[in-house]
Amino acid sequence: MFLYSGSSELDNHSIHPDWRLSSNYASLTIIISTTEEHVISSKHIIIKDSEEELTFIKDLTNSIRNIDTSNISDIASLNRAVNKFASTVEVTWEKNLKVINITRHSKSW
């Protein structure tokens, strides 16, 4: 067993000579604590070639056409146009997305 020298979390191994049975080697154990991790159980998607995808593209195209880009003359007006574009994409995405629940039976691909 190779342990990280100087790590208090990994320097708590035990040697069990009484577990040896017919072997010449003593069993070693170590307890490694883990942290609780949040696992995402759903994802937001728009399925390719779906009605939602067609609607998303149509709505996004129409919304982008309505963004005023005629007077971008400084950084502030450019930022406003870019923020409007980002907001348009986000709102259109939220409107057309589908929530997929991920289970242990879900395909990883």
Order of alpha helices (4+ residues) and beta strands (2+ residues): beta-beta-beta-alpha-alpha-beta
